Structure formats: C-alpha cells, structure tokens
Amino acid sequence: MARAIALAAAVVTLVSSPGLARASELEDVAAEAGVDPTDLQHAVVATGETDARRYLINVGELAPPKPPRDWIDTLLDCLAWHESRHTATAVNLRSGASGWLQFLPSTWASTPQRGQSIFNVSAQLAAGRWMVNQGRLKEWVTWRSCA
C-alpha cells in the first residue's frame, strides 16, 4: 500500500510539476535509452530534474545531441578525405604533413592547437576551422576539390 501511495505521489508530482515531461514523452525517452519508464520517472522526481532526456544525458544513459554541422564541417570532411582518406595517423614521408588534414609541422605550429598532438582529430578539426576562418583555405593543395 505504501508503495502504491509513493508511486501515485510521484505521478502527481511528475504531472503537476511545470516543465516535467508528459507520460508519453517520458515513455518515449525511456524506450530510446532502454530503461524502465517507472524507474526513470522515479529518478527524475527524486533528483528534482525537470527534463527526463537531460537527466539521462547527465547520467550517461543517452548521448548528448550532436551540434549541427555547417559548411565548414562539410569542407573539412572533404579535405580530410582528399588529404588522408580520413586516416588520423597518416604521415606524408616527403613533406612531413601529418594527421587527418595533413598539416605541415610549420603550419601546425602557427595554429592555436600547436600544443596538442598533430594526430588528435578534434584538434585538427579545430585548427582547420580556425584556418578557414583566417582565410587560409588555399594552404591545402586539395582545396579546389572541396570548395
């Protein structure tokens, strides 16, 4: 009986609290994460969270949404394909260019990411984005294939 009263109180709290998901939304999010809707409901109420999806992201049950891609992401993806076939560990033995976007050591040293590994894909993409924003796209030999 006590459990039924606690569940009813949780439902009332869930339904009456502003910002909390409707039961159907909660069930959809629970199904997406592969968790029991009742357990999710209890966890959301117990933690004081108002958004079941945000709760599941915070506890690692759901991946955070990916940021939207823009034209620079598409351009860098194309450059990475032409430069290294998306091989993070690629090294050009003649020029010394390395990584996804085949940065020359001197070019890499001129970017804000110079202290990071040249083989770090995230750092390469950040450096590539910075270079495009600086008007340095044409430093890649393959830029015409992508622009």
Summary of the structure (lengths in Angstrom):
residues: 147
radius of gyration: 24.0
end to end distance: 67.7
largest distance: 76.8
contacts: 371
relative contact order: 0.09
helix: 56%
strand: 2%
